[in-house]
Amino acid sequence: MPSIWTKLAGGAVLAAAAGFCIFMVVTAPERQAPSHWASLGEPDLANGETLFWAGGCASCHAAPGVTGDALLTLAGGQDLPSPFGTFRVPNISSDPQHGIGGWTLAQFGDAMTRGVGKDGEHLYPSFPYASYARMTSKDINDLFGYLKALPASQNDAPGHDLPFPFNMRVTLGGWKFLYFDKGAPRVELANADAELLRGQYLVEGPGHCGECHTPRNALGGFLADKWLAGGLNPEGEGRIPDITPASESIGGWAAEDIASYLETGFTPEFDSVGGSMVKVQQNMARLTADDRDAIAAYLKAVPAR
């Protein structure tokens, strides 16, 4: 007869197997219903271009070091160092084999709003789908249409360089279960007018400002009560400043100062933008004045930290 220890060991194995199966079911990649992406019509490419610059797509997905028109060829290949290893930015050009030219709107939309890749795999949150999940279906359609109109590249971007266990995509289901809220507002804004709501949409959604400006815990989840309060650089070097109304960096600025900074790159003291913010400012300068004003209004309205 089996000993009590053999029975206990067998029971433990069965319990572990059952737990793993439950984990796999609960944390499986989740697509949206195909009907969610149907009947959106022809994309508005002008709006798609606005979202392209608001989202800083070229800042990450253009080849390292390029400028000018070359920014529109989204060949990938940049390294994104992090405490979890080095992420490599993929080719998202219109090339059907090396980029996303062969993707459907549903595949692109699920990547943007659910963190699910073309083949149904979990995507790493180094791609800020936790912010893009706040984008409307129309805006996703417009952005996808604009991306498909950009030049193709046959560059094969290398894969991520991540140590165990971060190289196991199955663990991302657990990360999503803990931290991915699928588009809930980051802050509640009382009596928000249209300008303020537009600013919230741009900052929390396509602009994904919180991805850098909000501190994270050891697993990379946002500290929700410290929204935009600054913290360690997620790429591993230095700190990203607090940009709430209580910050030492921009807390004393008027909304007009913030909007001007986003347009010109100059602070009220006539210092110039520096570091990783240079690319962000250059992208924001391409938005309309109304959108920059909306972003500024939101940054003055969020809770001070």
N, C-alpha and C positions, 0 to 999 in steps of 0.2 A: 504493500500500500504506500502511496505517496506520503512523505512526511509533511508535518505541519508547515515547515519552511518551504517545501516545494509548492504546496498549495498557495502559501502567501505570495511567493515569487510569481506564480502563474497568475494570481489575481492582480498583482501589481502590473504585470505586462498587459493584461486585458484592459485594466483601467487606463493605462497610459495610451494604449491603442485607441480606446474609445475617446479619450480626451483629445488626441491628435485629430481624429476624424471630425469631432465637433468643432475644433479650431479651424480646420480646413473649410468646413461648411460655412461657419459664421464669418470667416474672413476672406471668402472667395472673391475674386475680382467681380465688380458689379457694373454692368453696362446699363445704360438707359434704354428704354423701349425704343425700337426703330421709329415708331410714330413720333417720338420727341423731336426727331431731326427731319421729319417729312414736311413738305408743303411750305418751306421757308422762302422759296422763290429765288430769283437771281440775287446774288450778293451785291451790296452797295460797296463798290471798291474804294470810294472816297472815305467812307466810314471805316472800312477795313484798314486803310492806310493810317488813319488816326489811331486805331487800336494797336497797330503794329508799333508805332512810336511810343504810345502810352505804355505798352507792355515791354518795351526795351528788347524786342526780339533780336535785333541785330547786335546788341551789346554782348549777348552770349553766343548766338548761333552763327554770326559771321566768322570767317577764318581769323585766326589771331593776327592782330596788327594791321588789318586792312582799314582803309578810310574811303571817303567819297562814295562813288557809285558801287564800289565793291562791297559795301555794307549790305547791299540788297541781295547778294549771293550768299545764302545761308548754308554754307558748306560744313559748318560745325568744326570740331577739333580742339576747341579751347579746353584747358584743364580748369576744374573747379576744386581746389584742395579743400578739405574739411576734416574735422576730427574723426570722421568715419572712413576716411580714405579719399582717393582722388576720383571725382566724377568727371567724365568726358562728355562734352556737349555734342549731341548728334547732328547729322545733316538733316535739316528740315526744308531743303530747297524743293523745287518743283520736279526734280528728277524722279521718274517713276520707280527706279530700282534702288538708288542710293539715298533718296530723300523721301518725301511724303506725297509725291505726285500721283502715286497709285492708290492713295488712301481714299476712302469714302468720307463724306461729311460726318457720318455717324462714328467712324473710327477716330477721326480727328476730334470730334466733340467729346467722345468718351475719354480720350487722353486728356483733354483740357479740363473737363469738369468732374471726372471720376478717377483719374490717374490710372487708366487702363490702356495698355499698348495695343497696337494693331492686331497682334496675335492673342490678345486676351490676358497678357501678363501684367502684373502690378508694375507701375512705374515708380522710380525713386522720387521722393519729394524734393530733391534738388531741382527738379522741374516743378515750378510752383503752382501745381494744380489745386492746392489747398486754397489759393487765392483766386485762380481762374474759375473755380467752381461758382463764383459769384457773378460771372458774366452771363448775359442773356443769350438765348439760342440764336437770336437774330445777329448779335454781335459776333458770336462764334462763326456763323455762316459768312458774315462779311469778312472777317479776318481770314478765314480759310480761302475764300475767293481771291483775296489780295495776295496771299502767299503763293497760290498756284499761278499767279500772273508774273511772279518774279523769276529771275534767271535760275536755270538748273545747274547743279554741280554733281559731278561723279565722284566726289571725295568720299572715301570710306573712313569715317571717323572711328578711332579705336574705342574699344569698350572701356567700362569703368575699371579702376584698379582698387578694389576694396578687400580688406581682410575678412576672414571668418569672424563672426557669423553674418556680417553685413553684406557679403556677396550672395547670400541666400534670399532670393526674392520672396520666398514664402513668408519670411518674417515681416514683410511690408504689410501684409494683411493685418497683423497685430498692431502695427503702427497706425494704420488707418482706423482700426477699431477704437484706439485710444484717443486719436488726435484729429481725425479728419471729420469736420462737421458739415461738409457738403453745401456750404454757402450761407450759413447763418451770419447775420451781421456781427462784426467784431465789437461794436459799441452801439448802444441805443442812443439816438439823438432825439431829444424832445423838441417838438414844434419845428421840425426841419422843413425849410422851404426847398424849392426846386434846385437852387444853386448848391445848397448844402448836401442834398441827396446825390447830386451829380458828383460832387467832390468825394463823398463816401464811396460811391461806385468806382470811381477812378482809382482811389487810394487802396481800398480793400480788395478790388477786383483786378482789372488788367494791369494797373500800376504796381501791384504786389509790394508796396512799400514796406509792409510789416515783415516780409520775409527776411529783411536785413535789420530793420530798426526795432524789432521786438525780441527780447531775450528768450532763450529756450532752455529747457531742462536737459538732463543728461542723454535723453533719448531723442532729442531734436524736436520736441513738442513745444508750441508756444506757451509762455507764461501769460495766460489770458488776462490776468489782472494788471499786467505791465505792458499793455498794448502801446507800441511805438516809443517805449521808454528807453530804448537803446540797450546795448549789451555787447558781448563779445562778437567779433566779426565771424559769421558762419563759415567763412573761408579760411579762418584760422589765424589771421594776423590783425592785431590792433582791436579797436573798439568802434562800434557804429554809434553815433550820437542819439541821444534822446531828442525827439522832435515834437513832444507834447508842449502845451502852453507853459509848463513849469521848467522847461529845459534851459540849461545855460547856453546852449547853442543858438536856438531861435525863439526861445520863450519870450524875449523882449521885443521881437519884431512885430510890426503890424502886418495884417493880411496883405497889404499892398507891397510890403517888403519881401514877403515870401514869394508872391507872384512875380515880382521883378527879378528875384534871384533865379527862379526857374526859367525865366526868359533870357536873362543876360549873363548869369553866372557870377554876378557881383553881389556881395553882401551890402547892407546899409553902411558899413564902415569901409567899403570899396576894397575889401579883400576879395580874392577870386576863388571860385570853386576848385577843389582839389581831390585827389585820391579817386576812389571808385565812383564818387558822385559826379565826376566830370562827364562820363557817358550818360548818366541819368539826366543831368541838366541839359545836355545836348539833345536828348530825346524829347524832354519836356518843352524845349524851345520850339519844337515843331507843332505843338498843340495850339489850339486857338487861345486867345486871351481869356475868353470866357471859361475854358477848361482850367487854365492855370489859376484863375480867380476862384473857381470852385474848389480846387485842391487846397488853396490857401485858406478858404473859409472853413473847410473841414478840419485842417490842422489846428485852427484856432478854437474849434468847438469840441475836440475830443477831450476826455478827462485828463487833467494834469496829473503827472506821476511824480 
